[in-house]
Amino acid sequence: MTQRSGQPYTLVHFDDVEPVECPCGLARRALADVKSFPATVHRTTITDRAKPHYHRTLCETYYILECEPNARMRLGDEVVSVCAGTLVHIPPGTVHQAIGRMTVLIFVVPKFNPSDEVLVEDAVD
Protein backbone atom coordinates (compact mmCIF):
# COMPACT_ATOMS: atom_id res chain seq x y z
CA MET A 1 0.00 0.00 0.00
CA THR A 2 1.34 3.42 -0.87
CA GLN A 3 0.45 6.53 1.06
CA ARG A 4 2.03 9.76 -0.07
CA SER A 5 3.29 11.90 2.76
CA GLY A 6 1.34 15.13 3.08
CA GLN A 7 -1.36 14.02 0.62
CA PRO A 8 -5.02 13.46 1.58
CA TYR A 9 -5.32 10.22 -0.39
CA THR A 10 -4.07 6.65 -0.42
CA LEU A 11 -2.97 4.71 -3.51
CA VAL A 12 -3.18 0.93 -3.47
CA HIS A 13 -1.97 -1.48 -6.11
CA PHE A 14 -3.33 -4.87 -5.10
CA ASP A 15 -0.40 -6.74 -6.64
CA ASP A 16 1.79 -5.03 -4.01
CA VAL A 17 -0.43 -6.15 -1.09
CA GLU A 18 0.68 -9.38 0.58
CA PRO A 19 -2.00 -12.08 0.17
CA VAL A 20 -3.39 -13.86 3.22
CA GLU A 21 -5.28 -17.14 3.34
CA CYS A 22 -9.00 -16.88 4.00
CA PRO A 23 -11.98 -19.30 3.83
CA CYS A 24 -12.37 -18.41 0.14
CA GLY A 25 -8.76 -18.62 -1.04
CA LEU A 26 -6.28 -15.72 -1.01
CA ALA A 27 -7.24 -12.19 -0.02
CA ARG A 28 -5.29 -9.00 -0.56
CA ARG A 29 -6.75 -6.57 1.99
CA ALA A 30 -6.42 -2.82 1.63
CA LEU A 31 -7.24 0.32 3.63
CA ALA A 32 -7.32 -1.36 7.06
CA ASP A 33 -4.96 1.29 8.42
CA VAL A 34 -6.70 4.32 6.86
CA LYS A 35 -8.66 5.87 9.72
CA SER A 36 -10.76 8.14 7.51
CA PHE A 37 -12.17 5.17 5.52
CA PRO A 38 -14.82 3.12 7.38
CA ALA A 39 -14.30 -0.12 5.44
CA THR A 40 -11.70 -2.42 3.96
CA VAL A 41 -11.47 -3.46 0.33
CA HIS A 42 -10.20 -6.91 -0.61
CA ARG A 43 -9.25 -8.38 -3.96
CA THR A 44 -9.79 -12.07 -3.38
CA THR A 45 -8.81 -14.98 -5.57
CA ILE A 46 -11.41 -17.62 -4.82
CA THR A 47 -10.40 -21.25 -5.24
CA ASP A 48 -12.51 -24.35 -5.73
CA ARG A 49 -11.99 -25.10 -2.02
CA ALA A 50 -13.88 -22.07 -0.66
CA LYS A 51 -15.62 -22.79 2.64
CA PRO A 52 -19.09 -21.67 3.73
CA HIS A 53 -18.96 -19.01 6.42
CA TYR A 54 -20.71 -15.96 7.80
CA HIS A 55 -19.83 -12.79 9.65
CA ARG A 56 -21.39 -11.85 12.98
CA THR A 57 -21.41 -8.07 12.43
CA LEU A 58 -19.76 -7.31 9.08
CA CYS A 59 -21.50 -6.64 5.77
CA GLU A 60 -19.71 -7.78 2.65
CA THR A 61 -20.39 -6.67 -0.88
CA TYR A 62 -18.83 -8.81 -3.61
CA TYR A 63 -18.21 -7.40 -7.05
CA ILE A 64 -17.23 -10.25 -9.36
CA LEU A 65 -14.38 -9.23 -11.65
CA GLU A 66 -13.99 -12.58 -13.41
CA CYS A 67 -15.14 -16.15 -12.91
CA GLU A 68 -15.60 -19.57 -14.44
CA PRO A 69 -18.68 -20.00 -16.65
CA ASN A 70 -20.45 -22.16 -14.03
CA ALA A 71 -19.68 -19.94 -11.02
CA ARG A 72 -22.27 -19.77 -8.27
CA MET A 73 -22.77 -18.31 -4.81
CA ARG A 74 -24.43 -19.96 -1.88
CA LEU A 75 -26.44 -17.27 -0.08
CA GLY A 76 -28.31 -18.64 2.91
CA ASP A 77 -30.43 -21.54 1.63
CA GLU A 78 -30.13 -20.58 -2.05
CA VAL A 79 -27.47 -21.19 -4.67
CA VAL A 80 -27.47 -18.60 -7.45
CA SER A 81 -25.51 -18.32 -10.68
CA VAL A 82 -23.11 -15.38 -10.99
CA CYS A 83 -20.97 -13.92 -13.74
CA ALA A 84 -18.44 -11.13 -14.19
CA GLY A 85 -20.14 -7.83 -13.37
CA THR A 86 -22.44 -9.30 -10.69
CA LEU A 87 -22.71 -7.45 -7.37
CA VAL A 88 -23.80 -9.39 -4.28
CA HIS A 89 -24.54 -7.66 -0.95
CA ILE A 90 -24.25 -10.04 2.02
CA PRO A 91 -25.65 -8.83 5.38
CA PRO A 92 -24.28 -10.06 8.72
CA GLY A 93 -25.35 -13.58 9.68
CA THR A 94 -25.84 -14.75 6.07
CA VAL A 95 -24.02 -17.99 5.33
CA HIS A 96 -22.23 -17.60 2.02
CA GLN A 97 -19.83 -19.57 -0.13
CA ALA A 98 -18.37 -18.91 -3.54
CA ILE A 99 -18.55 -21.99 -5.76
CA GLY A 100 -16.07 -22.11 -8.61
CA ARG A 101 -12.95 -20.13 -9.30
CA MET A 102 -13.34 -16.37 -9.41
CA THR A 103 -11.69 -13.07 -8.63
CA VAL A 104 -13.79 -10.65 -6.63
CA LEU A 105 -13.49 -7.20 -5.15
CA ILE A 106 -15.02 -7.28 -1.66
CA PHE A 107 -16.07 -4.19 0.28
CA VAL A 108 -16.27 -4.95 4.02
CA VAL A 109 -18.13 -2.60 6.40
CA PRO A 110 -17.04 -1.95 9.08
CA LYS A 111 -13.37 -2.78 8.64
CA PHE A 112 -12.57 -6.49 8.38
CA ASN A 113 -11.88 -8.33 11.62
CA PRO A 114 -10.92 -12.03 11.34
CA SER A 115 -12.54 -12.84 14.70
CA ASP A 116 -15.93 -11.87 13.20
CA GLU A 117 -15.76 -14.75 10.69
CA VAL A 118 -17.47 -18.08 11.51
CA LEU A 119 -16.88 -21.21 9.41
CA VAL A 120 -19.85 -23.50 8.67
CA GLU A 121 -19.44 -27.26 8.16
CA ASP A 122 -22.03 -28.04 5.46
CA ALA A 123 -20.30 -27.18 2.18
CA VAL A 124 -22.03 -27.06 -1.18
CA ASP A 125 -20.48 -29.09 -4.02
NORFENMO-V489245 format. One record per pair of residues at least 12 apart in sequence whose ideal C-beta (glycine too) atoms are under 10 Angstrom apart, sorted by the first residue. I is the first residue (numbers start at 0). GAP is how many residues later the second one is. Records with the same first field share a line. If there is no record, write none. Layout:
BEGIN
I=GAP + GAP
END
This chain:
BEGIN
0=12 + 13 + 15 + 16 + 17 + 27 + 28 + 29 + 30 + 31 + 32 + 33
1=14
2=30 + 31
7=28
8=25 + 27
9=20 + 21 + 23 + 24 + 26 + 27
10=19
11=16 + 17 + 18 + 19 + 22 + 29 + 31
12=15 + 17
13=14 + 15 + 16 + 27 + 28 + 29 + 30 + 91
14=13 + 28
15=12 + 14
16=12 + 13 + 25 + 26
18=23 + 24 + 25 + 26
19=22 + 24 + 94
21=20 + 22 + 23 + 24 + 28 + 29 + 31 + 84 + 90 + 92 + 95
22=21 + 23 + 26 + 27 + 28 + 29 + 30 + 73 + 74 + 75 + 94 + 95 + 96 + 97
23=18 + 20 + 21 + 22 + 23 + 25 + 26 + 27 + 29 + 38 + 72 + 73 + 74 + 78 + 80 + 82
24=19 + 20 + 21 + 22 + 23 + 24 + 25 + 26 + 73 + 76 + 77 + 78 + 79
25=16 + 17 + 18 + 19 + 20 + 21
26=13 + 15 + 16 + 17 + 18 + 19 + 77 + 79 + 81 + 85
27=13 + 14 + 15 + 16 + 17
28=12 + 13 + 14 + 15 + 77 + 79 + 82 + 83 + 85
29=12 + 13
30=76 + 77 + 80 + 81
31=76 + 79 + 80 + 81
32=78
33=77
34=76
36=74
37=71 + 72 + 73
38=19 + 20 + 21 + 22 + 67 + 68 + 69 + 70 + 71 + 72 + 73
39=18 + 66 + 67 + 68 + 69 + 70 + 71 + 72 + 73
40=20 + 22 + 64 + 65 + 66 + 67 + 71
41=18 + 20 + 62 + 63 + 64 + 65 + 66 + 70
42=20 + 22 + 60 + 61 + 62 + 63
43=18 + 21 + 54 + 58 + 59 + 60 + 61 + 62
44=20 + 21 + 56 + 57 + 58 + 59
45=16 + 18 + 21 + 22 + 25 + 27 + 51 + 52 + 53 + 54 + 55 + 56 + 57 + 58 + 60
46=51 + 53 + 54 + 55
47=20 + 50 + 51 + 52 + 53 + 54
48=74
49=23 + 24 + 46 + 47 + 48 + 49 + 50 + 51 + 52 + 73 + 74
50=46 + 47 + 66 + 68 + 69 + 70 + 72
51=22 + 43 + 44 + 45 + 46 + 47 + 66 + 67 + 68 + 69 + 70 + 71 + 72
52=41 + 42 + 43 + 44 + 64 + 65 + 66 + 67
53=22 + 36 + 37 + 38 + 39 + 40 + 41 + 42 + 43 + 62 + 63 + 64 + 65 + 66
54=35 + 36 + 37 + 38 + 39 + 40 + 41 + 53 + 57 + 58 + 61 + 62 + 63
55=36 + 37 + 57 + 59 + 60 + 61 + 62
56=35 + 36 + 52 + 53 + 56 + 59
57=32 + 33 + 34 + 35 + 50 + 51 + 52 + 53 + 54 + 55 + 58 + 59
58=30 + 31 + 32 + 33 + 35 + 48 + 49 + 50 + 51
59=28 + 29 + 30 + 31 + 32 + 34 + 36 + 44 + 46 + 47 + 48 + 49 + 52
60=26 + 27 + 28 + 29 + 30 + 43 + 44 + 45 + 46 + 47 + 48
61=20 + 24 + 25 + 26 + 27 + 28 + 34 + 36 + 40 + 42 + 43 + 44 + 45
62=21 + 22 + 23 + 24 + 25 + 41 + 42 + 43 + 44
63=18 + 19 + 20 + 21 + 22 + 23 + 24 + 34 + 38 + 39 + 40 + 41
64=19 + 20 + 21 + 37 + 38 + 39 + 40
65=17 + 18 + 19 + 35 + 36 + 37 + 38
66=14 + 15 + 16 + 17 + 18 + 19 + 31 + 32 + 33 + 34 + 35 + 36 + 37
67=14 + 15 + 31 + 32 + 33 + 34
68=12 + 14 + 31
69=12 + 13 + 29 + 30 + 31
70=12 + 13 + 15 + 27 + 28 + 29 + 30 + 31 + 33
71=25 + 26 + 27 + 28 + 30 + 52
72=13 + 15 + 17 + 23 + 24 + 25 + 26 + 27 + 29 + 31 + 51
73=20 + 21 + 22 + 23 + 24 + 25 + 46 + 48 + 49 + 50
74=13 + 14 + 15 + 19 + 20 + 21 + 22
75=14 + 15 + 17 + 18 + 19 + 20
76=18
78=18 + 20 + 45
79=19
80=18 + 19
81=16 + 17 + 18 + 20 + 22
82=19
83=18 + 19 + 20
85=16 + 18
86=17 + 18 + 20
87=16 + 18
88=18
89=16 + 18
91=24
92=25
94=23 + 24 + 25 + 27 + 29
95=24
96=23 + 25 + 26 + 27
97=26
98=24 + 25 + 26
END
